[in-house]
Amino acid sequence: MKIVGISGSMNADSTTKKAVSIVLDAAKTAGAKVELIHLGEWPMPIYDNREESSTYPKVVHDFIQKITEADGLVIGSPEYHGTMTGALKNSLDFLEGRHLRDKQVAIIGVAGGSMGATNTVNTLQLIMRNLHAWPLPASPSISNAYNAFTPEGKLKDERLQARFELLGKQLVQYIQSMNPQSEKQVH
């Protein structure tokens, strides 16, 4: 079973990347192979709906291939001006329903303020459903992210850390329940 995480932040020291990593680490502990795509390290061009998609650079085709080959996804974004980042929305615009059909997706949000990232999580839920994916019911978010992590990358709030770890384990369980063949692929 392969799970790909997408961190929708462009920040090198991203709290979103840290949050996605917590979920991926829990999925790995539950037996999945995991990979992180941090959009700050993937220079994607602006999606412009070209008639000939083969003219996009290699990074776009690599991104689409990794998402297509994944059994499940973890998608996280900081909340910018009430929604996900432009970088994440742009990368998702390269995907079609056939790339995500019936994939289980764990969604998380990260916010600098005290209100959390509810709008980001809700928007990502809508996008995933429109792309024929299955967003998991739990979609936790982190408030005051600039002060939420220990130097080791764990959440200071132990209950929130446990929720993010549980999300990774549940993602593996949901994938297995939707595709019994994936159970045989877990190592």
Secondary structure in CASP SS format (residue, H / E / C, confidence):
PFRMAT SS
TARGET T0000
AUTHOR 0000-0000-0000
METHOD secondary structure of the structure
MODEL  1
M C 1.00
K E 1.00
I E 1.00
V E 1.00
G E 1.00
I E 1.00
S E 1.00
G C 1.00
S C 1.00
M C 1.00
N C 1.00
A C 1.00
D C 1.00
S C 1.00
T H 1.00
T H 1.00
K H 1.00
K H 1.00
A H 1.00
V H 1.00
S H 1.00
I H 1.00
V H 1.00
L H 1.00
D H 1.00
A H 1.00
A H 1.00
K H 1.00
T H 1.00
A C 1.00
G C 1.00
A C 1.00
K E 1.00
V E 1.00
E E 1.00
L E 1.00
I E 1.00
H E 1.00
L H 1.00
G H 1.00
E H 1.00
W C 1.00
P C 1.00
M C 1.00
P C 1.00
I C 1.00
Y C 1.00
D C 1.00
N C 1.00
R C 1.00
E C 1.00
E C 1.00
S H 1.00
S H 1.00
T H 1.00
Y C 1.00
P C 1.00
K H 1.00
V H 1.00
V H 1.00
H H 1.00
D H 1.00
F H 1.00
I H 1.00
Q H 1.00
K H 1.00
I H 1.00
T H 1.00
E H 1.00
A C 1.00
D C 1.00
G E 1.00
L E 1.00
V E 1.00
I E 1.00
G E 1.00
S E 1.00
P E 1.00
E C 1.00
Y E 1.00
H C 1.00
G C 1.00
T E 1.00
M C 1.00
T C 1.00
G H 1.00
A H 1.00
L H 1.00
K H 1.00
N H 1.00
S H 1.00
L H 1.00
D H 1.00
F C 1.00
L C 1.00
E C 1.00
G H 1.00
R H 1.00
H H 1.00
L H 1.00
R C 1.00
D C 1.00
K C 1.00
Q E 1.00
V E 1.00
A E 1.00
I E 1.00
I E 1.00
G E 1.00
V E 1.00
A C 1.00
G C 1.00
G C 1.00
S C 1.00
M C 1.00
G C 1.00
A C 1.00
T H 1.00
N H 1.00
T H 1.00
V H 1.00
N H 1.00
T H 1.00
L H 1.00
Q H 1.00
L H 1.00
I H 1.00
M H 1.00
R H 1.00
N H 1.00
L C 1.00
H C 1.00
A C 1.00
W E 1.00
P E 1.00
L C 1.00
P C 1.00
A C 1.00
S C 1.00
P C 1.00
S E 1.00
I E 1.00
S C 1.00
N C 1.00
A H 1.00
Y H 1.00
N H 1.00
A C 1.00
F E 1.00
T C 1.00
P C 1.00
E C 1.00
G C 1.00
K C 1.00
L E 1.00
K C 1.00
D C 1.00
E H 1.00
R H 1.00
L H 1.00
Q H 1.00
A H 1.00
R H 1.00
F H 1.00
E H 1.00
L H 1.00
L H 1.00
G H 1.00
K H 1.00
Q H 1.00
L H 1.00
V H 1.00
Q H 1.00
Y H 1.00
I H 1.00
Q H 1.00
S H 1.00
M H 1.00
N C 1.00
P H 1.00
Q H 1.00
S H 1.00
E H 1.00
K H 1.00
Q H 1.00
V C 1.00
H C 1.00
END
